[in-house]
């Protein structure tokens, strides 16, 4: 079940420039005010199998999540799984050329099931509100350099 979807096919930056931001922890922490920390459990930071914890601060609450990168294509795509007690969230970050622009897609979905459906329907509006603001800041950051 989808809990977040974002797509912009008119970003005025190269796919490589956009991916460089998405792929850089420090830039992400500077852009995403909800991202408080990233701790790696593996030597590699960006490759298939990388395991890490992220700490998020959302609406005066702190959340920690265990994550694993399940797919990594340099300058194009990162897919990661986030383990929650309610289920597993799969998030895709994908960048592609789109004529004179670049297209950025971000999608998150959670394994479906009755308990998960209630959870997803509850968190979806909060996730959408928070992430749309954060993605706007990401758009501004990647296009400011051009």
Secondary structure, 3 states (H helix, E strand, C coil): CEEEEEEEEEECCCHHHHHHHHCCHHHHHHHCCCEEEEEECCCCCCCCCCEEEEEEEECCEEEEEEEEEEEEECCCEEEEEEEECCEEEEEEEEEEEECCEEEEEEEEEECCCHHHHHHHHHHHHHHHHHHHHHHHHHHHHHHHCC
